[in-house]
Amino acid sequence: MKRNAKKWVAAATVGTAVMTTIVGCSSDKEGTATPAASASTTQAATPTKAPENLAPLDLSIMLPIFKTNFPKDDGPVTTEIEKKTNTNIHLEWVPNASYTDKFNITLASGKLPQIIYVGDVKNPSFVNAAKSGAFWEIGKYLKDYPNLSKANEVIMNNSSVDGKNYGIYRGRALGRNGINYRKDWLEAVGMQPPKTIDDFYNMLKAFKEKDPDKNGKDDTYGMVLVKWTGQWASGFDIMKLWFGAPNKWGVVDGKLVPEHQTAEYLEALKFMKKLYDEKLINQDFAVFDSAKWNDPIANNQAGVIVDVTDNAARMDDKIHAALAKDGKDNPNIHYVDNMIGVTGKNGLKALPTSGFAGILAVSKSTVKTEEELKRVLKFLDQMNEPDLQTLAGYGIEGKHYTKDGDALVVSKDTALLESEVEGLNQMLPFIPEDRGLKVKQTPLRLQTTKIQKDAEANIVANPVEPFISSVYSQKGQQLDNIINDARIKFIVGQSDEAALKAAFETWKKSGGDDLVKEMNDLYAAAKK
């Protein structure tokens, strides 16, 4: 695998101009993380064996924890992991809410564990420490490990600092975004799943005008939008790609251009304005809280959400629960369906996530030699074996879960799981994917896994992803606000096209021109 910035520029993808964080719908709490998963429910594998003829490796690992209780160093699951990997593990658990503060304090102290979870690889304190030699640059070593050598190059690029990887990424679904819609509504209005942008528009129009819930009232609309601009999963940021707009930055005649300076971006905005003017989207979207995003779907008010496709299952569950409460549920059907997207003039395009939820960095102050580094990487490689993924994710069969065919059934003893299992999945890289045992999957969840994998072939790259911008670190929030405010005002009719373009000029004068120059300098340097 080629791992230098020169080769990666063309493969870069997703995120804001220079900031990459997994936010919003992509919770990383135990049981809710979304690794880059295989479509199968399980995969047989030879149980992992500990290396022979070497003394156990002492390994301290600092990780976030989401509960007040957590697995101990001498717990049964931790002990079993140690046996399989020939290690003595010391877990340094830090409450997630205070993890950033603890991370910065630990970094400043210079007293680092061998492995430390880094939530934000663009965090200035981490970037400065990495560039100063505090962490191993591991890219060149990965080819020597059976699992790590299969790391996704796009995600490697996204998790890099100026093209260098200072840790092992924790994989999540890359092709996660798409369309979720009420399948029963689509059938009620006599339509097929949309294939083109025009089909998508016609679906929204039918959901408003053709009484899809068959209650005889004019009380439905097409799509729910929210105020959250989520950076890699907001409705508009997904839909603009259908029109041929770039993902944050595009390349025109060899030069980087911000997305809002393209004709395709303006075309997408005009489409959003049309949806608003025709009341096919909620009129309060600019102030609508993302925490309530699913409510209009479950309450039979709206029929579509453009967001992460795994949200379809959550929406479906919510509808089933509401219907069951009224004694009207049919547990054998799915009320919600999903798809990657619709085609525009350039074919099917999908907005990727960053593909990772933080990295596991290896400290040079505690892992002093290349020989030691290779043993640490061996451990991280082993944690991708199916049996160890199952062990760290769900515990020990017969104690923490039982099997139902190829699926597992998790124990209902929550106290036991919290004290012995939950949290250990925070050290799973899921490279190349999640191959461990899984809980039983519904047809909708299996379909979601498949389309997320299929979507990877259609993702649109962000060529500036690995770059660290000093301009953006100082003015990024201000610049983003100018664009977000301008596009909302245009959609809701508070400004016209001339005012929109005037706001784009304000962006340029407020630091945008400096950002464009800096990004192009970094882009040119990376290609040399």
PyMOL commands that set and color helices and strands:
alter all, ss='L'
color gray80, all
select helices_A, chain A and resi 5-11+76-85+96-109+124-131+139-144+148-150+153-158+183-188+197-209+235-243+259-261+263-277+285-287+290-292+295-298+311-325+370-382+386-394+414-420+424-427+443-458+470-491+497-527
alter helices_A, ss='H'
color red, helices_A
select strands_A, chain A and resi 57-65+87-95+115-118+168-171+177-182+221-223+249-252+255-258+302-308+336-339+343-344+347-348+356-362+401-404+407-410
alter strands_A, ss='S'
color yellow, strands_A
deselect
rebuild
show_as cartoon
